Amino acid sequence: MEQAVTQFVQQILATSAAEWIAVTLALAYVWLAARQNSWCWACAFASTAIYTWLFWQVTLPFQSALNFYYMIMAGYGYYQWNRGGSDTAPVRSLSWWWHALLIPGMLGLAWVLAGLAESQFQSEHLYLDASIHLLSVVTTFMVAHKILQNWLYWFVINLASAYLFAQSGLMLSACLFLGYVGFSVYGYREWWKQWKVQHAASEYH
């Protein structure tokens, strides 16, 4: 146990300045997103730009591509949230059948992508990497359109990401994503409150 703690501390101390900055900006993003503040997208853009480079350095190609996608979605999300000059676009909810089709489809496609990538990248975590990548792509789109269930997806994605990053030596990022698990619960609670208010108002009218 003592050896494991010592190794963990050493890995944290060895964390690059770039990763520290990316983690700080990422925390700012998720906190602001939970509070529906559109400045979250600026933090997201800067953080994911750094992570695009970091993940490429540790041979996580799908994570690198995912963060490049996040950069693009940061601009799209900011536009979506501020159409009409307001940060308070309504929270929406998707039917269960939509998720029942989406999740198996994404996991199946991840298996195909991981198989195709095996000839180019030597990594035992390609399937997990690809699964996180595809589910995160869809979930980020949900955030941009204020779909309530995005936080449930992030809960699972963040747990899987924490494991993947720890296995890849990015311990600070692994801790970040464990922290994200708590933010996922907080974000869902905050958005659910708004959705309930909206739902009650629509029934009243």
N, C-alpha and C positions, 0 to 999 in steps of 0.2 A: 504493500500500500504506500509506504513512504517513498519507494522508488518511483511509483507511478505519479505521485504528487510532484516529486522533484522533476521528473521528465516533463510534466505538464507546465510547470513554472518556467522551465528552460525554454520550452517552445513558445510560450507567451512572450518571454523576454526577447526571443529571437525574431519576433514579428516585425516585419518591415514597416517603415513610416507610411508607405503607400497603403498598406492594409489597415493600419490604424485610422487613417483619414477616411478610407472607404467605409469602415465599420461605423465610425461616428456619423457620417452622412446618412448611412443606411438606417441607423437608429432614429435620426431626425425624420427621415422619410416615413417610416412606419408609424411613428407617433403622430405626425401631422396628418397622415392619411386617415388614421382612426378618428381624428377630430375633424375630418373633412375640410382641411385647410389646403388650398391648391398649391401652396408653396412646397408641399411634399414632392411635387414633380421636379422642381429644381434640384432638390437634394438627391432625388432618384437619378437624375441625369448625371450628376457629378460622380456619385458613388459607383454607378454601373460602368461608367467610362473607365474608372480605375480597375474594377473587377474584370472587365473584358480582357485587359492585359494580364492581370494576375492569374486568372484561370488558365490562360494559354500557356503560361510559364510552368504550370504543374500538370500539364497534359490532361485537362478536363475540357475537351473541345466543345462539348454540348453546352457546358456552363458558360464558356467564353462567348459562344454564339448567342446564348440566352441573354447575357448581359448587354450585348450589342443591340439585341431586340428591345431590351428594357430602355435603352437610350432613346430609341425611336418612339416607344410607347410613352415615354415621359412627356414628349411634346404633344402627342395625341391626347394623353390623359389631361394635360393642362387645358387643352382646347375644349375637350368635352365638358370638363367641370366648370369652365368659365363662359360657356355659350350663354348669351343673354346677360353677361356681366354679373353672375352670381355664383358663389361657392356652394349654394344649397340646392343643387339638383336633386330630384327625388331618388330615394333608395328603392330598388325594384327587387322582386323575388322571382326565381325561375321554378317551374314545375319539376317534380321529382323525376319524371320520365326523361327530361332533358339530360339530367345528370346520369341516369341509368344508361343512356346511349353514349354519352361523352367519355366517361371514365374507362370502360373496356376498350373503346376505340383508340384512345390515346395510349393506353398501355400496350395494345397490340402493335400500334405504329412504332412505339419505342423499341419493341423487340426487333422489328425490321431494321430500324436505323442502327441499333447497336450491332446487329449482324453485318451490316454494310461497312460500319466503321472499324471492325476488327482488323481488317487488312492494313489500315493506316495508323492505328493507335494501339499501343500495348498497354492496356489497362483492364484490370479485373472488375472494374465498376462501370463499364460502359452502359449496361442496361439501366442501372439505377440513375446514372448521369442523364441518359436519354429520356427516361420516364419523368424525372424532375423537370427537365427542359420543356417537354411538351405540355405537361400539366401547368407549368408556370406560365407558358405562353398564353394559354386559354384563361388562366386565372387573372393575369394582368389585364387582359381585355375586359374581364368582369369588373375589376376595380375601376377601370376607366369609365365603364357604364353604370357604376354603382349597383352591382348585383350583390345582394345581401350574402349569398352563400360563398362568396369569394373567401371569406375568413375561415370557413370550414375546410376549404381546399388548402389554404395556407397553413393551417394547423398541421396537416399531414405532410405537406411539402417541406415545411420547416424542420420537422423531426427527421425526415429522410435526408435533407440537406446537411443537417448538423452531423449526422453519421458519415456522410460522404466526405465532408470537408475535414473531419477529424482523421479519417483514413488517408487523406491526401496531405496531411501535415499542416493544414491551415487551421490551427487550433483556435485562434482568436475569432475567426469567421464561424467556426463550429459553435463557439460560445454565443456569438451573435444570434445564430439561428435558433439556438435553444431559447434565448431571450425572446425571439420572435414568436415562439409558441405561446408565451404569455400575452404578447401583444395581439395575437390572433383571437384569443378569448376576449380581450378588452375591446378590440375593434368590432367583433361580432355583436357584443352587448350594446355598444354605442350605436351602431347602424340599425340594430333590431329595434331599439327604442324609437328611432326616427321612423322606421317602417311601420311600427305599430300606430304611431300618431297619424301618419299618412293614411293608413288603412282605416282607422277609426273615422277620420275626417271624410274619406270617400264614402263610407257607409252612411254617415250622417246626412251627406248631400244626396 
